[in-house]
C-alpha cells in the first residue's frame, strides 16, 4: 500500500512557523534563504532544492524492479515571515516517503499532481498581530504530526520510519499558534488527508527547557466520520478512502518526541500510538491500532564536510488494519546515512532494512520475496542534490 502520509515540504510548519526552529540540527543543513526585496510586500525569502537517487532493493518479487534511478524532490519556497500580513508558497514535486519494509518495495513516484492542488504543496496567509503571542493562518497547510519532515533532505536519512508512515499530510484549513516564553502551542482544523471533508483536528504543544532540550506532544484525529467515497491521496488517480483503507483516515493519532542536542550530536526519541475504533459503516469490524518507537540521531564531524544520520525503530500492529507491512505486523528496522555537503551541493548514501518478527495474520503469512513470506528487506540508495 502506498503511504498516505505527508508528502509535505518540511521547510517549516506553515501554521506555526516559529516551531520550525525547534527541530534539532539535521545531518544536512540547507543554506540561508536568499533575501529578496519584494517592494510593497516587504522583505521576502526564497529557498528550495532538488535531488535524485539510484536505488537497489532486496526481497522483491521477480516482477518488481529491484534497482533503478529516480528523480527525487524539486521544490521552491517563497515566504514573507515578518510584519502583520505574512504568507508562504511552496511549489514543486516531492518524492513519496520511502521506508525500508514498506510493501511498495521501491521509491514511490508521486508526480506533480499527487495532491488536490497539483503543484501547489503549501499556500497560506498568516495574520500576526504586532506585540501579540498568537498568529492565525489559513490556506493549504502542512501537518504538525510527528518529528519527521516530508522532504528527504530535512531528515537524518532519506528513509522514513514506521511512525511517519501513518501520519497525516497536507490539508486545507485554518491554524492558530500561541507562543509565550518556552511554551508554543498550535491547533488546526481542516480536511485531514486531503479529503475535502472538513472534520480533522491536529495539535502540537512544545516546551523548550533550554537550547538543548525540547519536548513536543502531538495529536491528530477525526471529529466525525469520513465516508468511503471521499477522495484523498492520490488525487491524480481519483483514489478514494475505501481504496486506501478507511482506518487510516478515520483514526486517532497521538505521540511525543524529545529533542536533545549536545554539540554536534542530536538525538530524538519518539513514541506514537494510532488507532481506529470499530465502525461497521466504514467496514472496520474491530478496533485496530499501531504502536511505533523510534530513536533518531545525527552527528556532524568537526571541521569537515561529513556527517552521519539515521534511526532505529520498533513497530507493532494490532487487529486487521494494514498500518505498515501487514495486519498484526511486528518488526524492527534501521537506517544509516553518511553524508557529504559543500555549500549548496550534497551527496548521501542511505542504507536501511526492516525485519519482521511477526508476519502472520489469521493463519496466513505475508512479507517479502517471490513467495511473499520473506521476513527481511534491505534497501540502499545513492542520493545527490542541490539546496539553496
N, C-alpha and C positions, 0 to 999 in steps of 0.2 A: 504493500500500500504506500502510495506517495504521501509524504508528510503533509499535514495540514498547517504545520507550524509557520511562524512568521518568516516570510522572505523579506522582512523589513530591513531597512538600510543600516541601522546601527550607528549612524554618525551622531546620534543623540536622541533622546526621548523628546519628541516634539511637545507633548503635553506637559513635560516637566524638564525643560532644558537644563535647569540648574542641577538636575540629578546626573547629567551626563558626566560631570567631573568626578562623580563619586566612584566610578569604575576604577579598579586598581590598574596599575600600569600593565599594558599588554606586551606580548613579545614583539609585535610590530607597532611602530609609532608613526601615525600619519603626520606629515609636516604641518606647520602652522597654516591655517587657511589664508588664501590670498585676499587682501583687503581691497575693496572697490569703492570708489566714490559714486554713490547711487543718486546724486543730485537731490531731487526733492524727497527721495526715500531715505537719505542719510547714508551712513556707513554700512556697506554690505560685505558679506564674507562668501567666498567661492572655494569649494573643495570638491574632492572626488577621487576616483581611482578606476583602474581596470586591471584584470588579471586573467590568466588562463592556466591550464594544467594538463599534464598527462597522467594517466592512472592505470593501475593494474589491480585486479581483484581476484581472490581465490574463492572457492566454494560456490561457484555459479553452475547452472545447468548448461549443457552444450549449446543451447540455442541463444544464450545470453552472451553479450560481448564482455569479455573479461579484461580488455585493455583498450586504450584509445587516447584521444586528445580532445579536450573540451575548452571552449571559450567560457570563462567564468563570469565574473560580475563586471558591469560597466555602469558607473554612477556619477552623476553631477549633482551637487547640492548648492543652492543659493539661499542664504538666510540673512535676516536682519534680527539681531539679538539684543538691540538696545532701543530705548525710547518707549513711549506708551503703546504704539502700534508696531508689532513685530510680525514676521512671517518666516516660513520655512518651506522651500520647494525642493523636492528630490526626484530626479528623473533618471530613468535608466532601466537596466535589466539586471536582476540579482540572481545568480545561480542558486538552484534549490539547495536547501540544507541537506548535507550528506553525512550519514553516520555509519561507522562500521557496525555491521549487524542488522542494518535495515534490509527489508525484503526487496527494495528496489535493486539491490545488487550493484549498482553503479551510480555515478553522479546524475542527478536529475537535470533536465533541460526545460526550465520553466517557460522561457520565451518572454517577450516583452509584453504580451497581453495576458499574462498569468492572472492578474487581478482585474477586478471590475473596472478599474480606472486606467487600464492599459499601462503605458509607460510612466504614468504618474504614481509613484510609490507613496510619497507623502506630500501633502499640500495643505498647509494650515495657516491660520491667522491667530495671533495671540494679543490679548489686551493686558498690559502690565501697568496698573495704576502707579504713578510715582510715589515712592515712600511707603508703599503698602507691601505686606508679606505674601500677597497672593497674586496669581495670574489666572486668566481664563483663556482656553484655546478651543477652537472649533475647526473642523475640516477632516481631511484624511490623516489619520494618526497612526502611530506605531505602538505596539504592545508594551506594557510595563511588566509583563510576567517574566521571571527568570533572570539569570545572570548573563546568559549568552546573547550576543547580537546575531542579526541575520546576515550581515556582510562578513565574509570569511576573514578578511584581513584585520578585523577588530577583535577576533577571538584568539586564545592561546594556540589553537590548532585550526586547520581548515575543517576538520571533522567536528561535528556537534554531538552532544551527549543524548542519552535517552530522555533526560529531563526536558531538553529543548524540543524533542520530538512531539510532545503532546501539548505544547503551549500555543496560545492564540497568536495571530499575526496582525497585519494591518486591518484597520476598520475605519468606518466613518462615524463621527460622533463629536462629543464635547468632553473637555477635561478641565479640571481645576487643580491648581497646585498651591500649597501653602508651605512656606519656608520661614522658620523662626529659629535663629541660633543653630544648634546642632540637629534640629528636627526638620525633616522635609516629608510632606505627605501629598500624594496625588490620588484623585478619584476620577474615574472616567465612566462614561455611559455611551453606548453606541451599538452598532450591528456587529458584534463579535463574529469572527470567522468570515468576515466579508459577505455576509448573507443578505444584507439589506433588510433584515428583521431586527428591529431595534429593541433588544431586551437583554443586553450584555453589560455587566459591570466589571471594572477592574480597579484595583487599588494597590498602591505601593507606599510603604512607610519606611523611611531610613533614618537612622540615628548615627551621627558622627561623634564617636568618643574622642578621637584625635585624628591626626592626619594618617595614622597607620591602622586604625581600627574602625570599621563601619559595619553596622548590622542593618540588613534590609529584610522586610517581610512583605510578601505579595499575595494577591488573591485575584482570581478571575472566574466568573461564573454567570450562568443564565439566571435571569429573574423570571423567565417564562419559557414555554416550550417553543423550540424552533422546528417547524414542520419538515417532513421529508422532502417536499418539493422545492424548498428554498435552495437557491443556487449558492455556491461557495467556491473556494479554490478547487479546481482551476476554471475560471470563467471562460477561458478560450475554448474549453471542451464542454461547456454547458453542464458542468458537474453539479450534482445535487447532494444534499445532506445524506440522502439514502445511500448513494454510491460510496461516500466516504466512510460512513459509519456514524449513526446518529449519536452514539455515546460520546464521541469526541466533542461535538458541537453543543450537545445538551449535557454539559459536565460542570463540575466544580473543582477548581484547582487552587491549591494553597502551598506555599513554600517559603523558604528563608535561605539567605546566603550571608556569609560573614567574610568581608574583605580585609585581609591582613597584609601589610606591606612592611618589609624590613630592608632598607637599602634597595638593592637590585632584585630582591626576591618578592614575589607576590603569590600568596596562597588564598584560595577562596573555596571553602566547603559549602555545598548546597544540598538541602534536602527538599523533597517535593512529594506531594500526595495529590492524586486526581481521582475522582470517582464520578460515576453516573448511576443514579438510582433507577430502580425498576420503572419502566413506562411502557406498557403494552401497546399504546397507540403508536409509539415510535419503534416498536419491535424489540425493545430492551426488556427481556423477560426476567432478568435477575440483575441485581446490582453488580457492577463491575468496576474495578479500580486498578491503579498502578502506583507503585512507590519507586522512587529513584533517589540515590545518594551519589554525589559526585564531588571529587576534590580536584579543583583546577589549580594550575601553577604556571608561573613563567619566571625566567631568570635571564637578566641581561649581563653579559660579560663586560667588565670594566674596560674602557679604552679600546674596544674592538667593535667590529661591525656585526657581531654574532650574538644570538640569543637562543633560548630554547623554551618552548611552551608545551603544554599537554594536560592530560587529565586521566583519572581512573574512575570507574563507576560501577554501581550495582543497580540492577533493575529487577523488579518483581511484579508481575501482573496477577490479578485475581479475577475469576469469572470469565465470561465468554468474549469480553472486549478484546479487539485486536489492537492493543495500545502500541506495541512495538514489533517484535518478531512474530508473535503468535499468541493465542489465548493461553493464559496461565504461564507465560514465558518467565523464566528466571535466568539471569546471567550476569557476567562481569565483562567489562570492556576497558580498553585503554587507547590513548592516542599520545604520540610523542612527535614534536615538530621543531627540529632545529631550523633556524632562520638566519639569513644574511640580509642586511639592509644598508644601503648607501644613499642618503638623502631621499630622492624620490623613487628609487628603484628597490625592489626586494625580490628575494627568492627563498623558497621554503620547501623542505622535504617533510612530508606527512606520512606517518605510519600508524595504523590503528587496527584493532581487532576486537571481536566480540565472541565470547564462548558461552553457549547455552548450558546452564546447569540443569535446566528442565526444558524439554521440547516436546512434551506430550500433553494432549488435552482430549478428554472423552475417549480414551483408548487409542487415539491415533497420534502419530509423530509428525513433526514438521521441522524445517530447518534449511540447510544449505546443500549444494551439490546436486548431481544428476538425480539422485533418489529423493531429494527434498527432505532428507532427515539428518544431514550433517550438523554437527554442533558448533563448528568454528568457521569464521570468515575473517580473512585478512584483506586489508586494502592499503595501498601505497600510492602517493601522488607526488609529483614534482611540479611545484607551483611557482609562477613568476608574474610580476606585475609592476605597476607604477601607481604611486599615490601623490596627490597634490592638495 
